[in-house]
Amino acid sequence: MQPGRWVGLAVVFTALLGALAIPGAQAAPDEQAKLKKLREEAAELTKAYRGEIVSLEDTQKLAENSSGRVARLKRSLAAAERKLTMFAQTAYMGGGIDDSLLLMPQADLGASSIVSYLSSEKTERVTSIKTLIAEEKKAAKDADGKIAQLEQHIKELKAKQHEVEQKMAKFGFQVPGSSSGLTQRLITLRAEVMQTFPMPFSVGCLRVGDPGEHGKGRACDFMMSGGGRMPDAVAKVRGDALAKWCIDNADKYGIMYIIWQQRFYDMRTGAGWRMMSDRGGITANHYDHVHVSVL
């Protein structure tokens, strides 16, 4: 290869790899450590609050999903950087192009066409990788924001912890009965609800193996429709009425929180109705049933 061609290649490769400097390695090394610490604090709060805190679970999930996306993008960018480096070394040292390194269609590219080939690569492969870099930066910023939200929410819940513990003390702590698998508090609540409201559809309480309140015998799902369908207008009104009744009678029956129509109302925090993150379906988002958990 002519000396001028070598110089030209060196300039192109230097510019190419310089333009694709991967920022992933610059990421804060303590992000996972911070998330681990926040998970531990969240678990302690859940125990202190005697059960699932939906808002905390949602915020934690968002933070972990965002952090996971950053990690996946970093791996993709690192792989792209290695591939480009190998490509540059092969073309520069061998005087030819190993097109398999870039997963390009077979092409007869000799040393005389390397520079022009790289120019076209800038338009396609380089643009694609730059897009990945931009996505990684955006995802990292989003993850930082979600982790900050989780940190702030934990701080708020900790500030209310003593107040919540005092409020719950009057209800005492119940364990499920050996025969029913439900606490007496939940049995009493279920009987009152079914006496007060018509229940044309099923009522599901104990769910063996469930890690949440159903598995602890402290929650019931009062179905407003069947077969995973959205409730009709009449059933929607019934569900609204049941949700309001639960809020109004929370202190009487020791209700901890309710979920209805992708919203939750936590009696411990006193935050009122809040939206729940999308869990992927009518039933998962509680559009077809009112979920009630007791202390």
N, C-alpha and C positions, 0 to 999 in steps of 0.2 A: 504494500500500500504506500502511496506517495506520502512524504512528510506533511504536506499541506492538508491531505485528507485526514491524517492522524490528529493534527491540530484541530481541524474542524469538528471531528468526532468528539474530542475531549471537551471542546467548548459546548457542544450540544448536550453531552451527558452531564456535564457540570451544571448547566442551566436546568436540565430536566430534573435531576435529583434534588437540586437546590429548591426548585419550585414545589417539589413534593415533600418537603420536610414534614414529617409526621409529628403532630403536636401531642399525640397520645402519651408519649413517655413523660411529658411535662405534668401529667395529672397528679393531683394531690395524693400522696401515698397513703394518707390516713383515712381515706373515704370509707373503706371497708371496716376499718377499726371503729370509726364513728358510728356506722350503721350497726355494728355488733353491739356497741354500748347502748345505743338507742333501743335495740331489740330487747336487751336485758331489762332496761328501765320500763319498757312497755309491758313486758311480762310481769314485772313487779306491780305495776299499776293495775293490771287486769286482776291480779290476785287481791290487791287491796280493795278494789271496787267490787269484788265478789263475782266477777263474770265479764263476759265480752263487752268491750267498749267499741261500738261500731265505728265511731268517728276515728278512733285511734287505729283500728284495724285497717280502715280505708287509707288513711294517711300513710301508714307504714307500708302498705302494699304499693302505693304509688311511688314512694321513695325507692323501694327495692326494685320495682320494675324499671324505673328511670336509670338507676345505677347499673342494672343488668344490661340495658340497651347500650350504655356507654362502653361497658366491657366488651360487648360483641362488636361494636364499631371499631374499637381499638385493635381487636384481633384481626379484623378485616384489613385495617390500614397497615398493620405490621406485616401481614402477608403480602399486601400490594407493594410495600416498600422492598421486601426481600425479592419479590419477583422482578421488579424494575432494576434492582442492583445486579441480579444475576443476568438479566438481559443486557445491561450495559457492559458487564464484564465479558460476556460471550461475544458480543458484537465487536467490542474494542480489541480484545486480545486475539480473537479468532478471525477477524476480518469478515465475518458473516453474521447472519441473524438466525438464532434458534427460535423459530416462530412458535414452537410449542410452549415456550416460557410465557407467552402472552395469550396463549389459547387463540391464536389468530388462524384464519384459513391458510392452507398450504400456499406458499408463494415462492417464486424463484428470485430471491433478493441477494444479489452479490454485493461485494464491498462498495462498488461504485454507486449503489442506490441507497446505502444506509442512511445518509443524511436526509435525503428527501423522504424516506420512509418514516424516520423519526419525526419529521415535521408533520406528517399526516397523523402520526400517533398522538401528537399533542392535542389535536382536535378531538380525538375520540377517547383513548385510554387515559390521558392526562386529565382531560375535563371530567371524566368519570371519577377519578381518584380525588380530584379537588372537591367534587361534590360530596364525596364521603368525608373528607376533612371538615367541610362546612357542617355536615350533619353531626359529626362527632363533637364539634365545638358547641353546637346548639344543644345537643343531648346532654353534654357535660354541664352547661349552664342550667338546663332544666332540672337535672339531677341535684345540683347544688340547691336550687330553689325548693325542691320537694323535701330534701333532707332538712333544710332550715324550717320548713313547715312542720315536719315531724318533731323536730327539736322544740319548737315553740308550743306545739299542742301538748307535748309531754310536760312542759313547764307549767302550762295552764292547769292541767289535770293534777299535777303535784300540789299546786297552790290550793286546790279545792279538796285535796285528799282528806284532811282532818275533818272538814265540814261534812263530807260524804260519809266518813266512818261514823261520825256522831249520829247522822240521820239514819244509817242502817242499823245502828246498835239496838234501837228499839224493836226491831223485827227479829233479832236473834238469828241463829243459823240453823237451818233444817237440812236433814239428809233424807234421801228417798226412802219410802217404805219398802220393805222386802217383797211384798206381794205385788204392789202396783208399779214400783220403779219410779214413782212420782213423789215429790214432797207434798205434805199435807196442805201447804199454802197454795200450790198449783191445783190440787184437787178441789179445794174450796173455790178458787177463782174460776176454774172450768165449769163447775156446777152452776155458779152464779151467772156466768155468761150464757150458758145454754138455757137457763131459765128465763133470762131477760131478752135474748135475741133468738129469732128462728134460725135454725142451722140446717138448711136443706142439703148441704154438702158435708163432707167429712171433717172431722177434727182430729188432728194428729199431734200427739204429745211426745211420748217416749220414743227415742230412736237409738237403739243400742249401738254403741260404737261411735256415735257422733261425738266429736271433740268439743262441741259447743254446749249450749244450754239444754238442748234436746237430750243429749246423752247423759246429762246430770239430773234429768227428771224435773227441770225447772222451766220448761217452755212448751207452749202449745201453738199450733198453726190452725187458725179458724178459717176454713176455706170458703171463699165467696164465689167460686166457680169450680168446674171440674175439667179434667183432661188437659190442663195447662192452658186453658182459654182465658181471655180477658173477661172479667165479669161484666154483665150487662148493667144498664143504668140503675135498675132496682138494687142489684147486688152491690154496686158501687156505693150507693147511699147507705146500705146496711153496713158495709165495711167502714165508711166514714163515721157512722154513728157508734160502732163498736170501738173504734180508735179513740173517739172523744170520750166515751164512757170510761175507757181504761185510764185516760189522762185524769179525768175528774175523780176517779176512785183509786188512784195509785197508792195513796197513803193508807187507805183502808185495807187493801189486799196485798200490799208489799210488792207492787209492780216495779220492776227494774227498768225495762225499756220496751217499746213496741216498734214494729216495722210494718209499714203499709204503703203500697204504691211508690216504691223506691225512695221512701223517706223514713227516717227514724226519729224517735222522740225518747231521749234518755232522761229518766226522772232524777238520776243522781247528779247530773251536771247542770240541769235546769236551763239548757241551751235552747229549748223549744224544738220545733221541727227543723230537720236538716236533711239535705239531699244525700243519698247514698250513692256510691260509685256504681257504675253499670256492671252487673255480675253476669250478664249474658243471656237473659231470657225472662219470660213472663213470671215464672215461678221463682227463679233465682232472685229477681228484683222485687219479689213480694207484691206483684200486681194482682194476684189471684187469691191472696190470703193475708190475714192479719196475724203477724207473729207477736206473741206476748211472752216475755220472760219475767220471772219473779225472783226476788232476792232469796 
